Amino acid sequence: MSAVALIGGPALLMAGILLRSPFHYFFPDQLAAYTRHPTLITAAYACFATGIVLLWPAVMALAQRIAATSPMWALWGGCLVIVGLFTRTFQFGTDHLAFHLTDSFGLQAMIDGIDDYYLAWRDTRWHPFRTLSGPAFLGWVVLAVGAYRSGALGLGRSIALGLMSALALGTLKGTEPQSIIAAAGLCVAFVPLGVSLIRGGPPPTRRALLWLVVLIVWHIAGTLYGPRG
């Protein structure tokens, strides 16, 4: 699971970033892009969100390696990054809702609505995901320093990991140049580690493979026949 997350998380994140890269990054243009290319933009944001969700086992795998020699760096780096991942997942929910409401209310109405949402969010005195926006940036730096100090990653890959602190954060934020750099750094840091886990780890048992098949079938059946509301 860690190996799949270390490879798949960065890959999906980069896929989502590249799919929406032809369009200006700020929200009016993201909504306008959705009205012209709904399938492409939906796929881009879905890839990005799935990559974010997949990163939590990847971060835990790296934190486990860091903890062998630098437990406090592993604890704080891992916790801060995962809290930041929760924040990004929360914001994807607002993106998803905004796109679907655009289908119902029209582009201009949703531009006005998101404008009001930005003002309301700015004036909100306290909200857990507003307060925890900082870890989405700082956590990657702490984790990168811990990875280097512990020897879990070399200097170059640790610096590449720290570049994730440049990834844009916010509702309906598309692809900025630094977003591509941040995702590329994550690929450099995580993908080789995932490949090494696949090569060096024990093969899955028959029981593990059986349960994997059961879970996949259960998920497909739930998607096809589960509640729609």
N, C-alpha and C positions, 0 to 999 in steps of 0.2 A: 504493500500500500504506500509506503514512504517513497519507494523508487518511482512508482507511477505518478505520485504527486510532485516529486522533484522534477520530473520530465514534463508531465502534462500541464501542471500549473503555469510555469513560465511560457510554454508553447501556446496555450490557449490565451493567456494574457497578451502575448505579442500578436496573435491572430486578431483578437478584438481591436487592438490599437491600430494595426495596419488596415483593417477593413474600413474603419471610420476615418482614416488619415486623409482621404481626398477632400474632406469637408472642414470648414473653419471650426475651431474647437469650441466657441462659446455657444450658449444655449439657443439663441434664436436660429442660428444656422444648423444646429443639431436637429431641432424640430422641423425646420424646413427640409433638411436632408431626409428625414423620416417620411415626410409627405411625398417626396419624389421617389425614394428608394426604401420602402418599408421593410422588405425582406432583408436587404443588406444591412440596414441599421439595426434591426432586431437581432440579426445574427451577430453583429459586431458587439453589441452590448451583452448578449447572452454569453458569448465566448469570454469576454472580459470578466463577467461576474462568476462564471464557472471556474475560470483560472484563479480568481481571488479565493473562492471557497476551497479549491484544491490545495492552496498554499499552506493551510494550517497543518496538515500532516508533514509537509515538507519542512516547515519551520521547526516543528517538534523534533524531526529527525536530526536537523542540524544542531538544535539546542541540546539534544542528548549527547552529541559528540563534544560540544563545547563544555558540557557539564563534567566531563571526565577530568578536566584540569582546572576549569574556571566556572564553578557552579553558579556564582552570583551573576556573572555576565550572561550565562545561559538563562537563568531565571528571569532577569529583568529584560534582556533582549527578546526572548521568546514571548513573554507576556505582553510587552508593549506592541510587538508586531502583530500578534493575534488580536489584540484589542483594536488595532488599526484596521485589520481585515474585517472585523465586525462592523466598523464604521463605514467602510466602503460598501459592504453588503447592504447596509441600511440605505445608503444613498442610491444603490441600484434600484431599490424598491420604488423610490420617488421617480427615477428615470423611466422605469417600466410603466408606472401609472400615467406619467405625463404623455408618453407615446400613445397609449391606448385612449386617453381622453382626447387627444388630438383627433383621432378618428371620429369621435362623437361630437365635439364642440367646434372643431375647425382650428386652423393654425393660429390666426390672430388672437382668438379667445384664449388659447393656451399660452401664447407669448405673454399676454397681459396677466394670466394667472400665475405663471412662473415668476414674472416680475414681482407680483405681490408676495409670492412665497419667499423670494430672496429677501425682501424687506422685512417680512415677519420673522424669518430665520435670523437675520442680523439683529433684530430687536429682542429676540428671545434671551432672557437673562440666564436661564439654565436649562439644559437638556443633556441627557447622558451622551448622546452622539455628537453634540456640539462641543461639550467639555472634553471628549476623548479624541478630538480631531488631531491633537498634537502627536499622540503615539503613532499615527499613520505615517508621520514623517520621521520622528526621532527614533522610533523603535528599530528601523533598519540600520541606523548608524550604530546604535548600541549593539545590535546583533553582529554587525560587521566587525566592530572592534573586538568583541568577544571571540569571534571566529578566528581572527588573526592572533590574538593573545594566547589562545588555547592551542593553536596549530591545526585546528579543524580545517581551515582554508589558508592558502598562501596569501601573500600580500596583494597580488594582482586580483585574485578572485574575491578577496575581502573588500577591496576598493570597489569592484564591480557590484558587489552586493549592496554596499552603501549608497550606490547611485539610485536605488529604489526610493530613497527619500525625496527624489525630484519628481516622482509621479504625481500628476495633477489630481486634486481632490475636490469634489463638489458635485452638486446635482447638474446633470447634462453638460459635463465637461468632456469634450472630445479629445482628439489627439493633438498634443503640442509636441514640438521637436524633442523636448526633454523627456517626454513620455516614451518615445522610441528608445532613447538612450537608456532610460531606467529599466525598461523591459529587456533590452539587450544585455545589460549588466546582470540582471537576474538569471537570464539564460546561461551566461558564462559561469555564474556562481553555482547554480543548482543542477543544471543538466548533467555535467560530468559526474557529480556526486550521485545522481540517480542511476546513471549507467554503471558506476562502480558497485552500487548496491545490488543491481541485477546480476552482475557478473560474479560478485563475491558472496552473495547471500545464499542460504540453502534454498533448494527448489521447494515449491509449495507441495504439501501432502495431498493425497487423493481426497481426503476429507475436506481440506480447505478448498480444493477445486470444486468439489460437489456443492459446498455451501455457496461458493461464488456463483455457480450456475443457478442455484435456487434463488438467490437474491436478485440476479439479473432478470430471471423469468418473472419473479414477483413484482419487480419494478415495472417491467413492460406491461404486465397485466393490469397493475394499478393505474398506469398512464392511460391505457386503452379503455378500461372499463370502470375506473374509479369515479367518484363524484366530480362533477364539472364546476360546481358553484364554489 
